[in-house]
């Protein structure tokens, strides 16, 4: 993997860690607990990895297309 791709992956990974830290900090300061909701929990757990998978597939496909045009 090229260094540019590693930087992109590291950036997205760091961004997801920052969002997780912000959510944890907000949860610690919330006045009363929220009732658990399965749909929201599944969305928070599944959407970021699915979005990253789609992004990686898109960048891989664009790289493949670029190589074919050369």
C-alpha positions as CSV (number, residue, x, y, z in Angstrom):
1,X,0.0,0.0,0.0
2,X,1.4,3.4,-0.9
3,X,2.1,6.0,1.7
4,X,-0.7,8.3,0.4
5,X,-3.2,5.5,0.9
6,X,-1.9,4.8,4.4
7,X,-2.2,8.5,5.2
8,X,-5.8,8.5,4.0
9,X,-6.7,5.4,6.0
10,X,-4.9,6.9,9.1
11,X,-6.8,10.1,8.7
12,X,-10.2,8.4,8.5
13,X,-9.3,6.1,11.4
14,X,-8.2,9.1,13.5
15,X,-11.4,10.9,12.6
16,X,-13.5,8.0,13.8
17,X,-11.5,7.8,17.1
18,X,-12.1,11.6,17.6
19,X,-15.9,11.1,17.0
20,X,-15.9,8.2,19.4
21,X,-14.1,10.2,22.1
22,X,-16.5,13.1,21.6
23,X,-19.5,10.8,22.0
24,X,-17.9,9.3,25.1
25,X,-17.3,12.7,26.6
26,X,-20.8,13.8,25.8
27,X,-22.2,10.7,27.4
28,X,-20.3,11.3,30.6
29,X,-21.9,14.8,30.9
30,X,-25.4,13.8,29.9
31,X,-27.8,14.6,32.8
32,X,-29.8,11.4,32.7
33,X,-29.3,8.1,30.9
34,X,-31.0,7.6,27.5
35,X,-33.1,4.6,27.0
36,X,-31.4,2.0,24.9
37,X,-32.6,1.8,21.3
38,X,-31.5,-1.1,19.2
39,X,-31.9,0.7,15.9
40,X,-29.7,3.6,16.9
41,X,-27.1,1.3,18.4
42,X,-26.9,-0.8,15.3
43,X,-26.6,2.3,13.1
44,X,-23.7,3.7,15.2
45,X,-22.0,0.3,15.1
46,X,-22.5,-0.7,11.5
47,X,-22.6,2.6,9.5
48,X,-19.0,3.7,10.0
49,X,-17.5,0.4,8.9
50,X,-19.8,0.1,5.9
51,X,-19.0,3.7,4.9
52,X,-15.3,3.0,5.1
53,X,-15.7,-0.2,3.1
54,X,-17.6,1.7,0.3
55,X,-15.0,4.4,0.3
56,X,-12.1,1.9,0.1
57,X,-13.9,0.0,-2.8
58,X,-14.5,3.3,-4.6
59,X,-10.8,4.4,-4.3
60,X,-9.7,0.9,-5.4
61,X,-12.0,1.0,-8.4
62,X,-10.8,4.4,-9.4
63,X,-7.2,3.3,-9.1
64,X,-7.9,0.3,-11.3
65,X,-9.6,2.5,-13.9
66,X,-6.7,4.8,-13.9
67,X,-4.2,2.0,-14.5
68,X,-6.3,0.7,-17.4
69,X,-6.2,4.1,-19.1
70,X,-2.4,4.2,-19.1
